[in-house]
Amino acid sequence: MCYVIEQMKPADWEQVLEIYYHGMETQNATFEINEPDWKTWEDWNRAHLSECRLVVREDEHMLGWAALLPISAREAYQGVAEISIYLHKDSMGKGIGTKLMQALMEASEEAGVWTLQSEIFPENIGSLKLHEKMGFRRVGIREKIGQMEDGRWRDVVLVERRSPHVGLD
């Protein structure tokens, strides 16, 4: 398989949304199961950090994407971000997530991010294994932290990774 990892462009929006919908269908990738919070590129663009948006492509076919969301508008948290990483359902288990996560971690450090975090459903074993493999540590379980659109309460496992290079002074 020959693929490239590159910066996301507005023209990628339809494929980004398609892959996100695949994640929604699993009911283990996001709290949303009917409609995403962001329905347009402009909504998505405002919610995510501009520096760290990556896609994995094989020719014109997107295999996955990753981006960062700020966890707070406060200055003290400028170097802390939450990961969104989604793979096309046909791309899972092929090492693509590992390569994409590595590229995202490198891009985040170049952008001055010192801590990455993710909130992962305990049932999403693949995502938990990926984060663990990439050096994230489990901080804890946030019990019944959010409610699905169908009314079910869900726990998430909070994981984080502190950069060994950024924010050490």
C-alpha positions in Angstrom: 0.0 0.0 0.0 1.4 3.4 -1.0 0.0 6.3 0.8 0.9 9.9 1.8 0.2 11.9 4.8 -0.4 15.6 4.1 -2.1 18.7 5.3 -5.9 18.7 5.1 -7.5 21.1 2.7 -11.0 22.6 2.5 -11.5 20.4 -0.6 -11.1 17.3 1.7 -14.3 18.2 3.6 -16.6 15.6 2.0 -14.3 12.7 2.6 -13.6 14.0 6.2 -17.3 14.0 6.9 -17.8 10.6 5.2 -15.1 9.0 7.5 -16.6 10.8 10.5 -20.0 9.3 9.7 -18.4 5.8 9.6 -17.2 6.5 13.1 -20.7 7.6 14.2 -22.1 4.4 12.9 -20.0 2.3 15.3 -21.4 4.3 18.3 -17.9 3.9 19.9 -16.1 6.8 18.3 -18.2 9.8 19.2 -21.2 10.8 21.3 -23.0 11.8 18.2 -25.0 9.1 16.4 -27.3 11.1 14.2 -25.8 14.5 13.2 -22.3 15.9 13.8 -22.0 19.2 15.8 -20.4 20.7 12.7 -22.4 20.4 9.5 -20.2 22.6 7.3 -16.5 23.0 6.6 -16.7 26.5 8.2 -18.1 25.0 11.5 -15.4 22.3 11.5 -12.7 24.8 10.7 -13.7 27.1 13.6 -13.6 24.2 16.1 -10.2 22.8 15.2 -6.7 24.1 15.5 -5.4 25.3 12.1 -1.9 24.0 12.5 -2.5 20.3 13.0 -4.8 18.8 10.4 -3.7 15.8 8.5 -5.1 13.3 6.0 -3.8 10.0 4.8 -4.4 9.4 1.1 -3.9 6.6 -1.3 -4.2 8.4 -4.6 -7.4 10.4 -4.3 -9.0 8.1 -1.7 -8.8 9.3 1.9 -7.9 6.6 4.3 -8.2 8.7 7.5 -7.7 12.0 9.1 -6.6 13.6 12.3 -6.9 17.0 13.8 -6.6 18.8 17.2 -9.2 20.7 19.2 -8.2 23.3 21.8 -9.3 22.2 25.3 -9.7 25.7 26.6 -9.5 29.3 25.4 -7.5 30.2 28.5 -3.8 31.2 27.8 -2.5 28.7 30.4 -3.9 25.8 28.3 -2.6 27.0 24.9 -0.3 24.0 24.6 -2.9 21.4 25.5 -5.1 19.9 22.7 -7.6 17.0 22.2 -7.1 14.5 19.4 -9.6 13.6 16.8 -8.4 10.7 14.7 -10.7 8.7 12.4 -9.9 6.0 9.9 -12.0 4.8 7.0 -13.5 1.5 8.0 -11.5 -0.3 5.3 -8.2 1.1 6.6 -8.3 -0.2 10.1 -5.7 -2.7 11.3 -3.2 -1.9 8.6 -0.8 0.4 10.6 -2.3 3.5 9.0 -3.5 4.9 12.4 0.0 4.5 13.9 1.6 6.5 11.0 -1.1 9.1 11.2 -0.8 9.5 15.0 3.0 9.7 14.7 2.7 12.5 12.1 0.1 14.3 14.3 2.3 14.1 17.4 5.2 15.6 15.4 3.0 18.4 13.9 1.7 19.2 17.4 5.1 19.6 18.8 6.1 21.8 15.9 3.0 23.9 16.8 4.1 24.2 20.4 1.6 21.7 21.9 3.0 20.1 25.0 0.1 17.8 26.0 -2.2 15.7 23.9 -5.3 14.1 25.3 -8.1 11.9 24.1 -11.3 10.7 25.7 -12.1 7.2 24.4 -15.0 5.0 25.0 -13.8 1.9 26.9 -15.4 -0.3 24.2 -13.1 1.3 21.5 -10.3 -1.2 22.1 -8.5 -0.3 18.8 -8.2 3.4 19.8 -7.1 2.6 23.3 -4.4 0.2 22.0 -3.2 2.8 19.4 -2.9 5.5 22.1 -1.1 3.2 24.5 1.3 2.1 21.7 2.0 5.8 21.0 3.0 6.5 24.6 -0.2 7.8 26.1 -1.0 7.0 29.7 -4.4 6.4 31.2 -5.3 9.2 33.5 -8.6 7.7 34.6 -12.2 6.9 33.7 -14.7 9.7 33.5 -17.9 7.9 34.5 -21.1 8.8 32.8 -19.5 12.0 31.5 -21.7 12.3 28.5 -25.1 11.2 27.2 -25.6 9.7 23.7 -28.4 11.2 21.6 -30.5 8.1 22.4 -30.3 8.9 26.1 -27.6 6.3 27.1 -24.9 7.6 29.5 -21.3 6.7 28.6 -18.0 6.5 30.3 -14.7 7.6 28.6 -11.1 6.7 29.4 -9.0 9.8 29.6 -5.5 9.4 28.2 -2.7 11.9 27.7 0.8 12.2 26.4 3.2 14.9 27.5 5.8 15.9 24.9 9.3 15.1 25.8 10.4 18.1 23.7 7.9 21.0 24.2 7.1 23.1 27.2 9.9 21.9 29.4 11.3 25.2 30.7 
